[in-house]
Amino acid sequence: MFANTIKEIDAIELNQWIGDSEHKLRVLDVRQMQEIATGTVPRAEALPLHILPMKFSELSTDEKLVIVCRSGARSAQACLFLQQQGYSNVYNLRGGMMGWMQSGLPAHPLS
């Protein structure tokens, strides 16, 4: 349903982006704080989905924004919202944290 309008990135590619200083990147985890406490991707910032409408203006349109949730559904909603606000460099982590873990990548504490 979202594939035509939302750019997606898989866990392996995101892990490469995180380790590559060429990518001006911000990773936003839109899950609830108690979910994020179980671990997230490296360099992720907590920005729960219900807070996003109040905080999105603090995000730069010059950065790549990668949005993370548990399965990819809430992050897809966040991507659509940000696109409607004029952000074009927005990526959904395909499969969310479940996809990240299934790729064999470790969850990290919130930085």
C-alpha positions as CSV (number, residue, x, y, z in Angstrom):
1,M,0.0,0.0,0.0
2,F,2.9,2.4,0.8
3,A,5.4,1.1,-1.7
4,N,4.7,3.6,-4.4
5,T,5.1,6.7,-2.3
6,I,7.6,5.8,0.5
7,K,11.3,5.2,-0.1
8,E,12.4,2.2,1.9
9,I,15.8,1.0,3.1
10,D,16.7,-2.4,4.4
11,A,18.6,-3.1,7.6
12,I,21.9,-4.0,5.9
13,E,21.9,-0.8,3.8
14,L,21.0,1.3,6.8
15,N,23.8,-0.3,8.8
16,Q,26.2,0.7,6.0
17,W,24.8,4.3,6.0
18,I,25.2,4.6,9.8
19,G,28.9,3.6,9.5
20,D,29.5,5.9,6.5
21,S,30.3,9.5,7.3
22,E,29.3,10.5,3.7
23,H,25.7,10.1,4.7
24,K,24.2,13.1,6.5
25,L,21.8,11.0,8.3
26,R,19.3,11.1,11.2
27,V,17.7,7.9,12.5
28,L,14.3,8.5,14.3
29,D,12.6,5.7,16.3
30,V,8.9,6.5,16.4
31,R,8.0,3.7,18.8
32,Q,6.8,4.3,22.4
33,M,9.6,4.9,24.9
34,Q,9.1,1.5,26.6
35,E,9.5,-0.2,23.2
36,I,12.7,1.8,22.5
37,A,14.1,0.8,25.9
38,T,14.4,-2.8,24.6
39,G,17.0,-1.5,22.0
40,T,17.1,0.3,18.7
41,V,19.4,0.9,15.8
42,P,22.7,2.7,16.4
43,R,22.5,6.5,16.5
44,A,18.7,6.4,16.7
45,E,16.9,9.2,18.4
46,A,13.5,8.7,20.2
47,L,10.7,10.6,18.6
48,P,7.4,8.7,19.4
49,L,4.9,9.0,16.6
50,H,2.4,10.9,18.6
51,I,5.1,13.6,19.3
52,L,6.2,13.9,15.7
53,P,3.5,16.5,14.6
54,M,4.8,18.8,17.4
55,K,8.5,18.3,16.7
56,F,8.9,17.8,13.0
57,S,9.9,21.5,12.4
58,E,13.1,20.8,14.4
59,L,14.2,18.3,11.7
60,S,16.4,19.5,8.8
61,T,15.3,19.0,5.2
62,D,19.0,18.7,4.3
63,E,19.4,15.4,6.1
64,K,18.4,11.9,5.2
65,L,15.8,10.9,7.7
66,V,15.4,7.1,8.4
67,I,12.3,6.3,10.4
68,V,12.2,3.1,12.5
69,C,9.4,1.3,14.3
70,R,8.7,-2.3,15.3
71,S,7.4,-3.6,12.0
72,G,7.5,-0.7,9.5
73,A,3.8,0.3,9.7
74,R,4.1,3.3,12.1
75,S,7.3,4.4,10.5
76,A,5.5,4.4,7.1
77,Q,2.8,6.7,8.6
78,A,5.6,9.0,9.9
79,C,7.2,9.0,6.4
80,L,3.9,10.0,4.8
81,F,3.4,12.7,7.3
82,L,6.9,14.1,6.8
83,Q,6.5,14.0,3.0
84,Q,3.2,16.0,3.4
85,Q,5.2,18.6,5.3
86,G,7.7,18.9,2.5
87,Y,10.5,16.5,3.5
88,S,11.6,14.5,0.5
89,N,14.7,12.7,1.9
90,V,12.7,10.3,4.1
91,Y,13.2,6.5,4.3
92,N,11.3,3.8,6.0
93,L,13.3,1.0,7.6
94,R,11.7,-2.1,5.8
95,G,10.5,-4.5,8.4
96,G,11.3,-2.2,11.3
97,M,13.2,-3.5,14.3
98,M,11.9,-7.0,13.5
99,G,13.7,-6.8,10.1
100,W,16.8,-5.3,11.8
101,M,17.0,-8.2,14.2
102,Q,16.2,-10.8,11.5
103,S,19.2,-9.5,9.6
104,G,21.4,-10.5,12.5
105,L,22.1,-6.9,13.6
106,P,22.2,-6.1,17.3
107,A,19.8,-3.7,19.0
108,H,21.6,-0.9,20.9
109,P,20.6,1.2,23.9
110,L,19.2,4.6,23.0
111,S,22.2,6.9,22.4
